Amino acid sequence: MKMHLTTLALLAAALTLQAEIKTKTIEYKDGDTTLEGVLVWDDAVKTPRPGVLVVHQWLGVTDYEKRRAEQLAKLGYVAFCADIYGKGVRPKDTKEAGVEAGKYKSDRKMLRARVNAGLAALKTSELVDAKHVAAIGYCFGGTTVIELARSGADVAGVVSFHGGLDSPTPADGKNIKGKVLACHGADDPFVSAKDLTAFEDEMRLARVDWTLIKYGGAVHSFTQPMAGNDNSKGAAYNEKADIGSWKAMETFLVAVLK
C-alpha cells in the first residue's frame, strides 16, 4: 500500500511538472488600428476550454493583467489580455493614462468596438470553446466589460472590479445577454451615489441577472497592490476585498461557463 501511494504521488508530481503556463503575444485589428494582446493558457490541457477576456486598467496592458491571466489559466481557462489603446500605446504615468482612458470613456461606441475586437480575437483561438466565454476588467477595464455586455456581445457573463458604474445610455441594458457581477469598493469616491443608483436601475429595468457586491472599507483600485495602502488618496489596495472579490469571480465563472 505504501509503495502504491508513493507511485501515485510520483505520478501526480510528474503531471504537475508537465503542465506549463504559456503566453503568446497576438496582434489583431479594430478597423485600421493594430492592437496587441496576450493569450495565456495551460498547455497541459489539450482540448478547447472556456475563455476569459481580461481588460486592463487605465495604464494599458501591464504585468498586472498578465498575472491575472496566469491565475485564470491555472483555473483551467484560456485568458486573453485585450488591448484597448493600440499597439505601442502605453501611458507612462497617471496623467497620460487619464487622457487616454478619457478618449474611450467619452466615446462609448469606440470603446465597445475595441473590446469587441478583443473578444473576437479570443474566440478565434483554437484553444477556446467559443460558446463559453466571459470577460473581466479592472477600473477602466471594469467599465469596459460592462460596455461589452451593453453592446449585445455574446458572452456568458462579465465581472467588473472597481469599475466605473455610470449608465450613459440606460436603454442599452436591454442588450445584455449574460450575467453581470460588479465588485465595488463601498468607499470608492470615484463612483458617485448617483451613478451607482443609475447602474442598479438600468440592471433592474432591463431584467438583467446581476449582482453587486460592496466591500466595506475598500476604495478604488482595491485589487491592485501598486495602488498603495492610503485610503485617503481614493485608490488603495485592500487585501480582504481583493481575495473576496476573486473568490466571488471564481464562483461566478464556474456558474456561467459550466
Secondary structure, 3 states (H helix, E strand, C coil): CHHHHHHHHHHHHHHHHHCCEEEEEEEEEECCEEEEEEEEEECCCCCCEEEEEEECCCCCCCHHHHHHHHHHHHCCCEEEEECCCCCCCCCCCHHHHHHHHHHHHCCHHHHHHHHHHHHHHHHCCCCEEEEEEEEEEECHHHHHHHHHHHCCCCCCEEEEECCCCCCCCHHHHHHCCCEEEEEEECCCCCCCHHHHHHHHHHHHHCCCCEEEEEECCCCECCCCHHHCCCHHHCECCCHHHHHHHHHHHHHHHHHHCC
